[in-house]
Amino acid sequence: MDGPAATRLVTLDDKYTADEGRIYLTGVQALVRLPLVQRRLDRAAGLNTAGFISGYRGSPLGTYDRELWAAKRHLAKEDVVFQPGLNEDLAATSVWGSQQIGLSPGAKHDGVFAIWYAKSPGVDRSGDVLKHANAAGTAPSGGVLAIAGDDHACKSASLPSQSDYAFLDASIPVLHPANVAEVLRFGLVGLAMSRATGLWVGMKALADTMDSAAAIDLAEVTPVIVTPDGLPSDVSIRWPDSPLEQERRLFDLRLPAAIAFGRANGLNRVLADPGPDRRRLTILAVGKSRLDVEQALGLLGLDLARLADLGVGLAAIGMPWPLDPDFVREVAAGADEVLVIEEKRPLVEDQVARTLLTLEAGQRPRLAGKIDHAGKPLLSPRAAFTADHLARVIGGRLAGLGDAGTIAETIAPGMAKLGAAPAAAEPALARRLPFFCSGCPHNRSTVVPEGSRALAGIGCHYMAQWMDRDTSTFTQMGGEGASWIGQAPFTETPHVFVNLGDGTYAHSGLLAIRAAIAAGVTITYKLLYNDAVAMTGGQTAEGGFSVAQIAHQLSAEGVGQIRIVAEEPERHRGAAMPTGVTIDPRDRLEAVQRELREVKGISVLIYDQVCAAEKRRRRKRGLMPDAGRRVVINEAVCEGCGDCGKKSNCVSIVPLETEFGRKRRIDQTSCNQDATCVEGFCPSFVTVEGGLPRKPEAATAKPPEVPAPAIDLDRPARLVVGGIGGTGIVTIGAIIGMAAHLDGRGVSVMDQIGLAQKGGEVTTHIRIAGPIATGPVRLARGEAETLIGCDLAVASSPEVLPLIAEGALAIVNDHVVMTGDFTARPDLVFPDQLMKRRLAARGEVVFADLSMLATHLLGDAVGANMMALGLAWQKGRVPVTEAAILQAIELNGAAVVMNKAAFAWGRALGFDRIAVEARLPRGGEAVVATDLDRLVEIRASALVAYQDEALAARFRALVIMTAAAEARVAPGSTALAEAVAKSFHKLLAYKDEYEVARLHVETGFLDRLAREFDGGRVAFHLAPPLFARLDPVTGEPRKMRFGSWMIPAFKLLARLKGLRGSFADPFGRTAERRMERRLIEDYEALVRTRLLPELTSANHPLALEIATLPLSIRGFGHVKAQAERQAAARRDALLARWPGLSTASVAAE
C-alpha cells in the first residue's frame, strides 16, 4: 500500500519548475506558472523577453498576489516583475505601459509580456483604460493577458458578475477555460494570440477553476502554437497612431485575425459529431459549462463515444467572443436544433443566432438556449447551472426530436432516475453566515452610538449589515459615503457614519472623501485601519500608509476634525500629527463618536487596531509577541446574560450548559486575545497574565498503532468535505489532493469559499480517478460517496445534504459550534439533534465530538479536522496510501507533528472508539438533575453553602407546596414544581459581593486555573458599587482591574456572608440589592397566594410560563435592572390573561 508514495519524489516547487511529467496545482497557481513557462518558451525561441504582472486582488483571484509573492524567487529568475496595482485601472495603465518599451530608445528586452488581473467590478471600473490600451495594441514580442475574476453565483461579491460584456465593449477577445489544465493552455495561447494580433486577450477566471486543484500532465497543457497563414502584419502598437486609424486596424485587421488564430489553435473544438447528414442536435457548451454538460450526459447514460451514433454533436466553446462563425456553421449545418449552454447572459447564443441566418434555409437548425425555439424560457440567465438541471433540459430537447426512438430508449432510464425537478431542499436549521473573526477590530469599530446609523462599504466590515450594528446599505468599492451626497438634502437626518477600510481608502476611497468635502455634507468617515487586507489573505494595503500619513493626507484635503482611536495609543505618541488631531484609547470610541456626530461638515475617525486574523498569523510566525494574558470566565459567577457577547460580538464566547442554566466560557483555541469581552458588566471575568495554557496530560500520549484497512487504491472516489471557514477546513482537500497526486492518481479538488472564509460555510468537492482526472470537478446531486463533515451545521445544510449518495458514509464532528447570531441572542438554541436526524436519514453516519477529542488528545481543537480525515481513511473511504497522506502533511508544512498525530488518532478512533475514549480524563463531570427530588437536593445544598439551612428550608417549603398543588390538577407532571424550584433558587441565591467572592475562592476555581495554566498572575475585573466610576457618556459603572491581592479580600468577604441583608450589610442598601430582595418576596407571594390556590388544569401552562420568568432576570447592575424591567412587563402581560387576577391587585400586595 505504501509503494506509490515511497517511490515518488515531489516538492512544492514542482508546480513552477517541472518541464515534464505530472504536477499538482491550483488554478491560481497555474496563473503563477504561466509567465514562468512563457519566459522559458521565449528563451528557447531566442527571444530576450521579460514579464510584468499587475492588478488588484479580489475573489476568485483574491490570493493571486499572495501566491506571486510566495514564488518571487522563481519570478525573479525568469525576469518577471510583479507590481501590485493601487487599483485596477491604474494597474491596467501600468500594463499598457509595458507594451510601449519599444516605442522609444533604451529598451533592455525584445518585449515584455504582461498579465493584468481584476475581480469583475475592477474590470467594470477599468473600461476606459482597457479600451484605450487595446486600441493602441500590444508589442510583437510582448502581449497582454487580461484575467477577469467572475462570480456567477455571487458567492463573494455584492452582485453576480459576468465580465464577458465588458471585454466585448472594449473589443477584447474572451477565452473561457473549463478547468485548471485549460487555464495553463489557454493562457499560453492567449499571450501568443495577443502578440500575433496586437490585441489584449481576456480570460475568465471562475471559482470553479481558480479555487480548484488538479493533477495535470504537462505534455497535454503545453500547446504547440500555430500561427495561421495570411495574418496581417500591421497590428502591433505604434506611435503616433490616430484614433480613427486605431479603430480601423482594430475592426478590419485585429479581430478577424483573432478569430483565425483561435481557430488554428483549437480554442473551440468538436468533442462529438455525427456529421452533417446525421445531425439531430448540436450542443454548444461554453467554457466551464462543458464539464457540466458532460456530467449531465453521464446522468442520462450517455458518453462522448455514443453521442455521434445517436445523432448528437457536442462542441466546446473556449473562445466565446468573437465567436468563429465558420466553426458554428461547420458544427450546426443540417442539425434539427442547436442548443447553446452558457451561464449568465447569452453572449454566444446571440452570435450563433446571427450566424445561423447565413445558412441556407434547408440547412438552418432552430436555436435554443436562454429561450427555446418557441420563445419560452429554457436556461436561466441568473443561476449557475447544476448537472441534474442540465440533464433534464438536454433530455427534454432530445425527446423533442420526434422520431428518434433510439435516443428515447437510451435516455429513458436516466430520465426516470432524475424524475421531476427536485423539490427545494429543506431550509437550513441554522444558517452559518460569515462573521467577524474572534477579536476582530470590526467587532468594536462598527458599533455606532444610539440614535445614529452607519453606511457600509466593501471589505470585511460589509458583514456589519447582518449584525446588530445599525448599519444598512452599501456602495461599490471607492464610493463609500458618496451616496449620502444624494440623500442629505432630502432627509431630516443630519448626520451618518460611513465605514471605510484602509485598503479601500488607498484603492479609491480618498476620492469619495474628497467628493463629500466638495459637496459640503455632514458625515463622519470611520477609517478602519487594520494593517492588513484580511478578506483576501492578510496582504498589506497598497501604499503602506501609516496612521500619521493618512491623517496628514486628510488634513490637507480639508477634513475638519480628525480623531484617532487606537488599541495601543502609545504607538502614536511622538508621531508628527496634524494640528488638532487627538489620540484616544478604544474604550473612548463611544464618546468620540458622540462628539464627532455633532461636528458640521466632514470628520474622520481613524480606528487603529491590527486585524485579528493577521495577529494570529504573526504570532504563529513569531512576528508579534503574545498578548500576555488569557481571559477565563468563572462559570459559577456567570449569569448567562450575554452582555459580554453584546460588548465584544466575539464568537470565542461559547455557551456552557450547566445544571444552573446556560453560562459562558472562552474557547481558548479560537480566542485571539482581544479581551473586549472583559468589558461585559459581569464579575465572572478573570485574566491570567503572563501564563500560557497547559496542554492536557492526554495530549502527550502517543496514538496507538492500529491495523491498516483494506482499501482498493484503484477505485475512483467522490468525497465532499464541509466545515467552518477559517478553521483550516480547506487543508483537508489539499492533503487528499496532494496524497492522490503522490500516489499517481488523477485528482481534482474544488473549494467553495468566497466570503465564507470568515466563519461561514465552506465545502470542498473531491474526485479521485485514474492517472488524470479530466471530468467535472463539482459533484452533482447524489454523487458524494463520503461526507467528511467537520461541522454539524454545514454537514446538514441544504448545500451539502443533497450531494450525499445512497449508501454513502458520513463522518461528522457533532461538536456544537454556535452561529454568529449567538453574540446577540444569548438564549439561541442550536438544533443539533434535528441536524443529526437529517443526516441519519441519508444513510450511515459516524458521529463523534472530534473537537473535544482533539482538545484532550492533542491540546488543540484545530486537530479535529485532520482527525476526521484519519477516521474516514480508516473506514476505507479515502483511496490513497497512508504514506502519501503523511508526506502531503509534511509538504503542507503547517503544524506537521500535530496533524500527523491527529490523523493517527482519527485512525485509532475508526478502529476502536471505546479504546480511544478510554484515554480521556475522568472525573469532574457536572452534576445534572434527572428528576424533581434531585433538582431540589442540588439547589438546597447550594443554598446552605450560599447562606444557611434556614434559607434552604424556605426554598424547600415553596417547592413542596407547588408540587402538591400541581399533583392535584396535573397528575404525573412536575414541570411547574421544577420551574418554581429553578426560579426561586435563582432569586434566593442572588450574587452579591459576598457570593461573588465565595464563588471565586471557595469552589475550586483558582485550583482549576492553576491546573490549566502554566504560571501567570490572576487579575479580577470588577465594578464595586462603592468604588466604581461612572462612564461619563453612558452613565454605566466602569469595571476596574484588581490584582491577585483581591484573593485574601475575597476570602474575608466570603466569611462575612452572615451580614447579607442585615442592618450591618454595607452593600445591602444599594438599589440592586433592594430590588433583589423585593423580587424574592413578590415571587413567593405570587406563587403562594395566587398561582397555587387558583391553579387548574386549564391554566397550568400559563402558570408554568409565569413561574419561569425569574430565570430571565440575569446579569449584574444595570444589565440585571434592564432584564428585570423586561420580565416585569412580560409578567404583567401574562397576568392579564390569568383568570380573576389583575396586575393592579398584584401590585397592591
MIMINU-429584 format. One record per residue (C-alpha): y, z negated, x negated. Coordinates in steps of 0.1 Angstrom, whole numbers, plus 5000, padded with zeros to 4 digits. Each point is the difference from the previous one (the first is absolute). Layout:
BEGIN
YZX ...
***
This chain:
BEGIN
500050005000 502449934971 499550344982 502850225012 502849764993 498549884967 499950364986 503550105012 503049934978 503149995022 503549884993 503149985022 501750264978 497450265009 502050115031 502850114977 498350104968 496750165010 499950384999 496550055014 497449825020 500749765029 502949765004 500949755027 503649975011 502249955030 502350275015 503049834984 498349994966 499250375005 503850065001 500349814967 497250214984 501650325013 502950034974 497649904972 497750285008 502850255005 501349914965 496650054984 499650345018 503450114987 499249894965 496850205002 502050305011 502449964971 502949875020 502249724987 500849835033 500849655012 499849825033 502549825021 499349775030 502649855023 500149885036 500149695021 497049795011 498849965036 496749995017 497650174995 501650074966 501149634997 498049944969 500650334982 502749864977 497949694992 497050234990 502350214979 501349704982 496549884994 499250344985 503150024979 498150044967 498150305013 503250155014 501949954967 497250174981 500450315021 503850005000 500249915036 503149805009 500149785031 503449905013 500049835033 502850125023 502749775013 499250175033 498250315011 502850265000 501449904966 496450014987 499750355014 503250104983 498649874967 496950215005 502350305008 501649934966 496750024983 499750375009 503450074984 499249934963 499750374992 503450095015 501949864970 499349954962 498149714986 496850005019 497249824982 497250145021 499050345015 500349845034 499649675020 497649975029 501149745025 498849795028 502249865027 498749745025 501249835031 499049855033 500750225030 503449845008 501050064964 499050375005 502350015030 503049844982 499550254971 500350315020 503250124984 498849984964 496650145009 501650315015 502450054970 497449934974 497450225016 502550285005 501049974963 496450034989 497749864973 499550094964 497250254990 498349734979 501249715021 499249975037 500549735026 497549835023 501749805028 497749745014 500749865035 498449685012 499350055037 498949735024 498750195031 498749685017 503149794991 497949734982 502849924976 503250165013 502649965026 499150335015 497050234998 500850274975 499250364991 501950164971 498750365005 503050105020 502549854975 498350214973 500050305022 503849955007 500550014962 497750304997 497649814978 496350095003 497749725012 496649914987 497749765018 497149864981 497149855020 498749754974 500449864965 498450304983 502350245017 503049784990 499250094964 499150375007 502950075023 502549824977 499150234971 500150315022 503349885015 501649974965 498750354991 501350145032 503449854993 500150164966 498950345014 502350015030 503049794990 499549785030 499749635003 496649935015 499449725024 496849805004 499249765028 498749664990 498349805028 498549655000 496650175004 500550174966 502249754981 498349685011 496650154994 497949994969 497150244991 497750104972 500850364992 498550274977 502850134977 498350344999 500750045037 503649895000 501550184970 500950345014 500050334982 503550125009 500150365012 503450184999 499850295025 501250344989 503350125011 501949675001 503750054996 501549894966 503549925012 499249665015 500949734975 503149794998 503050174985 503749954995 502350125014 498350075034 502050055032 498949835032 499350335018 498050134970 498049685000 499350055037 498950364994 497649904973 498749715020 499050205030 499450344986 498249904968 498949644997 498549915033 497950325002 498949934964 499049655011 497850145027 498350244976 499549734974 498549765025 497650275011 498950094965 499349634993 498049935031 502349745016 498950125034 496250064999 497250105023 497349745005 497950185026 500550355014 497650205023 501950324994 502550195023 497250135022 498449675008 503049765001 500349795031 502149714988 502049974968 501249654991 503049974976 500049644986 503249904982 499949784970 498449665006 498950115035 497350224983 498149684992 500549885036 498650335013 497049994977 499349655013 500550115036 497650294995 497449754986 500349805032 499250315019 496950074979 501750294981 500450064963 501750274981 496750194995 499450035037 503550095011 499950364991 496750055018 501649875031 503050234998 502449724988 502350044971 501849724981 502850044976 501849744980 503850044998 501349844968 503350185001 501449955035 503450154992 500750284995 496750105016 498350314986 500050245030 497350224984 497749714997 500549915037 499350365010 496950014979 498449695015 501350045035 499650365009 497450065027 499449645009 500249885036 502249704990 501849854970 500249625001 502649854976 499449644991 503049844983 501549655004 503549955013 502150305009 498750365002 501250144967 496950224994 499450085037 503450155004 499550224970 496650115012 501450095034 502550244984 497350154978 497650055029 502650215017 499650264972 496350065008 498950275024 499449875035 496350044997 499849804968 502549735011 498449665008 501549755023 501649704983 499549635005 501349694981 502749775013 499550185033 497150225012 500250365010 501049895035 502949804987 498449665007 500349724974 497049994976 500649844966 502849745000 502950054977 500349624998 496949824990 497950044968 496650165008 496749835002 496750184995 498549915034 503150135018 499950324981 496350045007 500749995037 502850254997 497950244978 497049955023 502150085030 501450324984 496450114990 498849935035 502850215014 498950314982 497950105029 496750164992 499449824968 496749855011 498849924965 503249814992 499849805032 496449904992 500849914964 502949775008 498649855032 498449704983 503149924981 502350035030 497749785020 500149744973 503750024999 500249975038 503449985016 503149894981 499449634990 501749735019 502849834983 498849744976 500249645011 503449864991 500349794969 499249645006 502549914973 502250274984 500549944963 503550154996 501550024965 501949694991 502149864973 498049864971 499649634994 503349884984 501750345006 503849974996 500450195033 498449705018 503349824995 502550284993 499550185032 500849705022 503450025017 502049715016 499649935036 502350245020 499850284974 497850304997 498950234972 499350374996 497050104979 499650264973 497250164979 497949774978 497849705005 502749835020 499550275026 497249775013 502549745011 500350215032 496749865013 500649654989 502249725014 503050124981 502550135026 499850344983 499850325019 500650384994 500050164966 501350314982 498750254975 500049904964 503649994988 501449985035 499949625002 503049885020 501550345007 498749985036 502349715005 503050234994 499050185032 499449695020 502849764989 502950175020 498049985032 498549655001 501349655004 497749884971 502449944971 497650004971 496550084989 497949944969 498250294983 497049964977 500150224969 497449994972 501150034964 497850314996 501750175029 503449894987 499450184968 498550305018 502850075024 501049685018 503249964981 501350305018 499449835034 502049704988 502850244989 499950175035 500249665017 503049904979 501750345008 499449945037 501549664999 497149845020 499049634998 496649964985 498149784975 497650184978 497149784988 499150164968 496449884993 499749994963 496349964992 499750144965 497150235011 499250275025 497149815015 499150265027 498650244975 498649784972 502849794984 502050274982 503449924987 502850145022 501650314984 503049914979 498949654994 503349855011 500449634996 501549785027 503349984980 500250384996 499450055038 502749745007 502550194978 499050335017 500649865034 503349844990 501250334986 499050175033 502349765019 497649755015 502049715013 497749704993 497049994978 497749705001 496849954979 497249785013 497349954975 496649834995 501249904965 503849995001 500049884964 498950344988 503450135009 502149734985 502250144973 499550365012 503250205003 500550035037 502950155020 502749765010 499249815032 496250044998 498249685007 496449914992 498049775023 496449875001 497950155026 500049695022 503750095006 499050345016 500749895035 503549874992 500950304979 499050245028 502049805025 503050034978 499650374994 499650095036 503549885006 501450234972 501750315014 499050324982 497250054976 498349714983 496849994979 497549734995 497850064970 496849815005 498349964966 496349914999 497250174982 497450175022 497149765005 497350274993 501850094968 500149634990 496349985005 499450314979 502349874972 498449665000 496550154997 501350204970 501749714984 503450155005 501349725022 499449634998 498249825027 502349835025 498749674988 499449855035 497450045028 500749915036 497449795019 500049895036 498649665009 498350105032 499849645012 503850005001 500450365013 500750035037 499250375002 503550075014 500450324980 503549934987 498850084965 498950345012 503350065018 502049904969 497950204975 498450285020 497249974975 496450115005 498749764975 500549725025 496750015019 498549805029 497749714994 498049905031 499449625001 498849745025 503749915006 501050365007 501250294979 501749924968 501250214970 498950054964 501150214972 497750284988 500349954963 498350334993 502850215017 502949774994 502750154979 501749664993 503250085019 500049655016 502450095028 497449845023 501049664986 503250045020 498149965032 501149685016 496949804993 499049734976 496550134994 501150234972 499249894965 500550194968 497949964969 502350074971 498750114966 496350005011 497750295006 497350035027 496549914987 497250245006 497249855022 497149864980 497750275015 502350274986 498549934965 496450065012 498350324990 498850225028 496250005004 498150314989 498450185030 497650295001 501650355004 499750165034 498250325006 502750275001 499650375004 502550124974 499850365012 500849945037 503550085013 502049715014 503049965022 501949674999 503249865014 501849704985 502649815020 502249714989 503649874996 502550194979 501049824968 496849814996 498350244976 498250185028 500450354985 498249884969 496750015019 500350375005 501250064965 497049814986 497550185022 501650344992 499949954963 496549865000 498850315019 501750224975 498449804971 496650065017 500750385002 500449995037 502550205020 502549765017 503250005019 502049705009 503049995023 502349705005 502149985031 502849784989 503750095006 502149715011 496849805007 499949914963 502349715011 497449795018 499150275025 496750175008 498650204971 496950215002 498050204974 497750295009 497250074974 497550284998 497350014973 498250334997 498350234975 501650104966 503350105017 501449895033 501750305015 500149925037 502549805020 501149664988 501049835032 497149875021 499650115036 499249795030 496549854996 499550114964 500249674980 496649874992 501449694983 503149795007 501349774974 502449795021 502149794977 502149885030 498849925035 503050145018 499950334981 496250045003 500249965038 503150225004 500250325021 500450194967 496849884985 497549925028 499750365012 499050114965 496949794999 496750195007 497149895020 497749804978 502749924975 500249684981 503349804999 500749754973 503049805013 502049714986 500649795031 502649774983 502949975024 503250144986 502949975025 502350295006 503649984991 500949905035 498749654992 503249934981 502050005032 497249915025 498549674988 497449995028 498850364995 496350025007 498050234978 497250175021 497349994973 497149945024 501050315021 500350204968 496549904989 498650095034 501650354997 498550054966 496649875010 499950245029 500150294976 496949914980 498849774973 502649774985 499949754972 502949755005 500949774971 503249804991 500350184967 503549874994 498849645002 497050084978 502150184975 502449704998 497249764993 497850224978 502750194981 503149785004 501950295017 499750155035 501050344986 496450034988 498850035036 500550385000 497850064970 497549755014 499850225031 499250304978 497249804983 498549905033 500150365013 498450124967 497349745002 499350125036 499450354986 503150165016 501850124969 497850264982 501349954964 498649814971 501049644993 500850114964 502450255013 501849755022 500349754972 501350284977 502550105027 501249645002 500650004962 501850335002 502249875028 501149734975 501249745025 498449665002 496850144985 498249674996 500849885035 499250335016 496650024983 499249655011 501150085035 497850305002 497149794987 500649725025 500250275028 496650134989 498649645000 501449955035 498350325012 496749884985 499949635009 503049885021 498649655004 499749954962 503550124994 501549785027 498149704986 502250034969 503149915021 501449654997 498849765027 501949715016 503549975012 499350195032 502649935027 498949765028 499850195033 499649855034 497350165022 500549795031 502549765016 498549694986 500250134964 503550135006 501149665012 498249824972 501750214973 503549955015 499649635007 499049954964 503050204988 502349795022 498649684984 500950144966 503350115013 501049675016 497449755014 497249945025 502449935028 501450364998 496450134999 499149795031 503050145019 498950354991 496449945012 501149855033 502050315011 497250234990 497349795018 502250005031 500450384998 496350064995 499249795031 502550185022 498850344987 496449925007 500949945036 501650345006 498250224974 496649864992 498750114966 503450094987 501849804972 502750264994 502849785014 498849694982 499950194967 503550145006 501349655007 498249874969 501550264977 503549985015 500349635003 498749954965 502550254987 502849815017 498949664989 499550104964 503450154994 500750064964 502849784990 500949904964 497249744999 497450255011 501150284977 499949764971 496549885010 498750355004 501250104966 498649704981 497149855020 498050305011 498750144967 502650274999 501349924965 496449974987 499350355014 503050144982 498749844967 496750185006 501650345009 502750024973 499849964963 503049784990 503450025014 502349765019 500349955037 503250045019 500749945037 502550185021 501549785027 503149955022 500249625004 502249945030 502149744982 500750224970 499650375009 503150214999 500850245028 500350374994 503650085006 499150335017 497049915022 500749635004 496349934992 498949754974 499250154966 496949894982 500149844966 497649994971 498549664990 497949974969 496749814996 501949674999 499850035038 496349914999 500649624995 502750025027 497650175024 497449734993 502549745009 501150185031 496450045012 499549624998 503149955021 498650195030 500049675019 503850035004 499550325020 502049985032 501149644995 503649874997 499550004963 499150374997 502850164980 498950345012 499349925036 503550055014 500350374992 500150245029 496750154989 498249675000 501549905034 498950345014 496449944987 499749665016 501450145033 497550285000 497149744997 501349805030 500850315021 496650164994 498049685006 501949945033 499650365011 496249994995 499449665014 502350015030 500150365010 497450244986 496949785003 500749845035 500750345015 497450204981 497950245020 497650284992 502850245011 502749874976 497649924972 501050314980 503749935005 499449644988 498350134969 502950224992 502549715005 497949774979 499950234970 503850044998 500549734973 497850214976 502950254998 502549744989 499550044963 502149984969 502649764986 503749945007 501850295017 496950215001 498249735020 503049955022 500150375009 496349995007 500549705023 502750185019 497850305005 497149785011 502249825025 501150325015 496450115003 499049665015 502750035026 498850345010 496449885003 501049685019 501850225025 496650135010 498449665002 499449905037 502449735011 501549954966 503550104991 501650004965 502749775014 497549735009 498650014965 503449984984 500949715023 497149804987 
***
